[in-house]
């Protein structure tokens, strides 16, 4: 198991990406790319929607399982009930959880 605790705020996704790139170099390229994308999307959501500011902590935990790799992102937010995208296709933003659903085996909140 690997774990990172980092401050929230606008630079959190960059710090997490740097840590992941150093931590998961052993993964096949496609899995590495997907893990980077999905984890950074979740960290970005932690900052934007979980209100994880620079004085808050975001925790990323990576754990190998019998069937793959589990990545968990925890933030100080209250949580939410998953909802549809709720935007027009040509409007920017709102794709994070859509990507998580499409590219991961499962996800939860």
The 8 nearest C-alpha neighbors of each residue, nearest first, counted from 0:
[[1, 62, 61, 2, 63, 60, 69, 64],
 [2, 0, 61, 60, 62, 3, 22, 59],
 [1, 3, 60, 59, 61, 0, 4, 58],
 [4, 2, 59, 58, 5, 60, 1, 18],
 [3, 5, 58, 57, 56, 59, 2, 6],
 [6, 4, 57, 56, 3, 58, 7, 11],
 [5, 7, 56, 53, 55, 57, 54, 11],
 [8, 6, 53, 52, 51, 11, 55, 56],
 [7, 9, 52, 53, 11, 10, 46, 51],
 [8, 10, 11, 46, 7, 12, 52, 43],
 [11, 9, 13, 8, 12, 14, 7, 6],
 [10, 12, 14, 7, 13, 8, 9, 15],
 [13, 11, 15, 39, 14, 10, 42, 43],
 [12, 14, 16, 10, 11, 15, 17, 39],
 [15, 13, 11, 17, 16, 12, 18, 10],
 [14, 16, 18, 12, 13, 17, 19, 11],
 [15, 17, 13, 19, 18, 14, 12, 20],
 [18, 16, 14, 20, 15, 19, 13, 21],
 [19, 17, 15, 21, 16, 20, 22, 14],
 [18, 20, 22, 16, 21, 17, 23, 15],
 [21, 19, 17, 22, 18, 23, 16, 24],
 [20, 22, 18, 19, 23, 24, 17, 16],
 [23, 21, 19, 20, 24, 18, 25, 1],
 [24, 22, 25, 26, 20, 19, 21, 31],
 [23, 25, 26, 22, 20, 21, 31, 27],
 [26, 24, 23, 27, 22, 31, 28, 21],
 [27, 25, 24, 31, 23, 28, 30, 29],
 [26, 28, 30, 29, 31, 25, 24, 32],
 [29, 27, 31, 30, 32, 26, 24, 33],
 [30, 28, 32, 31, 27, 33, 26, 34],
 [31, 29, 33, 32, 27, 28, 34, 26],
 [30, 32, 28, 34, 29, 33, 26, 35],
 [31, 33, 29, 35, 30, 34, 28, 36],
 [34, 32, 30, 36, 35, 31, 37, 29],
 [33, 35, 31, 37, 36, 32, 38, 30],
 [36, 34, 32, 38, 33, 37, 39, 31],
 [37, 35, 33, 39, 34, 38, 40, 32],
 [38, 36, 40, 34, 39, 35, 99, 33],
 [37, 39, 41, 40, 35, 36, 34, 42],
 [38, 40, 42, 12, 41, 36, 37, 35],
 [41, 39, 43, 37, 95, 38, 42, 36],
 [40, 42, 44, 38, 43, 39, 45, 37],
 [43, 41, 45, 39, 44, 40, 12, 38],
 [42, 44, 40, 46, 45, 41, 12, 39],
 [45, 43, 41, 47, 42, 46, 48, 40],
 [46, 44, 49, 42, 43, 48, 47, 51],
 [45, 47, 51, 50, 43, 44, 49, 8],
 [48, 46, 44, 50, 45, 49, 43, 51],
 [47, 49, 50, 44, 45, 46, 76, 51],
 [50, 48, 76, 45, 51, 46, 47, 75],
 [49, 51, 46, 48, 47, 52, 45, 76],
 [52, 50, 46, 7, 55, 49, 45, 8],
 [51, 53, 8, 7, 55, 54, 50, 46],
 [52, 54, 8, 7, 6, 55, 51, 56],
 [53, 55, 52, 6, 7, 56, 51, 8],
 [56, 54, 52, 51, 53, 7, 6, 57],
 [57, 55, 6, 5, 7, 4, 58, 74],
 [56, 58, 74, 5, 73, 4, 7, 6],
 [57, 59, 4, 73, 3, 72, 56, 5],
 [60, 58, 72, 3, 71, 2, 4, 73],
 [59, 61, 2, 71, 70, 1, 58, 3],
 [62, 60, 70, 1, 0, 69, 2, 71],
 [63, 61, 0, 69, 68, 64, 60, 70],
 [62, 64, 68, 67, 69, 61, 0, 65],
 [63, 65, 67, 66, 68, 62, 69, 61],
 [64, 66, 67, 63, 68, 69, 62, 0],
 [67, 65, 64, 68, 63, 69, 104, 62],
 [68, 66, 64, 63, 65, 69, 62, 104],
 [67, 69, 63, 64, 62, 70, 61, 66],
 [68, 70, 62, 61, 63, 71, 67, 64],
 [71, 69, 61, 60, 68, 62, 72, 59],
 [70, 72, 60, 59, 73, 69, 61, 58],
 [73, 71, 59, 58, 60, 41, 74, 70],
 [72, 74, 58, 57, 71, 59, 75, 45],
 [73, 75, 57, 76, 45, 51, 49, 56],
 [74, 76, 51, 49, 77, 55, 73, 56],
 [77, 75, 49, 74, 78, 50, 51, 45],
 [76, 78, 75, 79, 49, 74, 50, 48],
 [79, 77, 76, 108, 80, 49, 75, 74],
 [80, 78, 81, 77, 108, 76, 82, 49],
 [79, 81, 82, 78, 108, 107, 83, 77],
 [82, 80, 79, 83, 108, 96, 107, 78],
 [83, 81, 80, 84, 85, 79, 96, 97],
 [82, 84, 85, 81, 97, 86, 96, 93],
 [83, 85, 86, 93, 82, 94, 97, 96],
 [84, 86, 83, 87, 82, 93, 88, 90],
 [87, 85, 84, 88, 90, 93, 89, 91],
 [86, 88, 90, 89, 85, 84, 91, 93],
 [89, 87, 90, 86, 91, 84, 85, 92],
 [88, 90, 87, 91, 86, 92, 93, 94],
 [91, 89, 87, 88, 86, 92, 93, 94],
 [92, 90, 89, 93, 88, 94, 86, 87],
 [93, 91, 94, 90, 95, 86, 84, 89],
 [92, 94, 95, 84, 91, 96, 86, 97],
 [93, 95, 97, 92, 96, 98, 84, 91],
 [96, 94, 98, 40, 97, 93, 99, 41],
 [95, 97, 99, 98, 94, 100, 93, 41],
 [96, 98, 94, 100, 95, 99, 101, 84],
 [99, 97, 101, 95, 96, 100, 102, 94],
 [100, 98, 96, 102, 97, 101, 103, 37],
 [99, 101, 97, 98, 103, 102, 96, 105],
 [102, 100, 98, 99, 103, 97, 104, 96],
 [103, 101, 99, 100, 98, 104, 33, 37],
 [104, 102, 105, 99, 100, 101, 106, 98],
 [103, 105, 102, 106, 100, 101, 99, 67],
 [106, 104, 103, 100, 107, 99, 102, 101],
 [107, 105, 100, 108, 103, 104, 99, 96],
 [106, 108, 105, 81, 71, 80, 100, 99],
 [107, 78, 106, 79, 80, 81, 73, 72]]
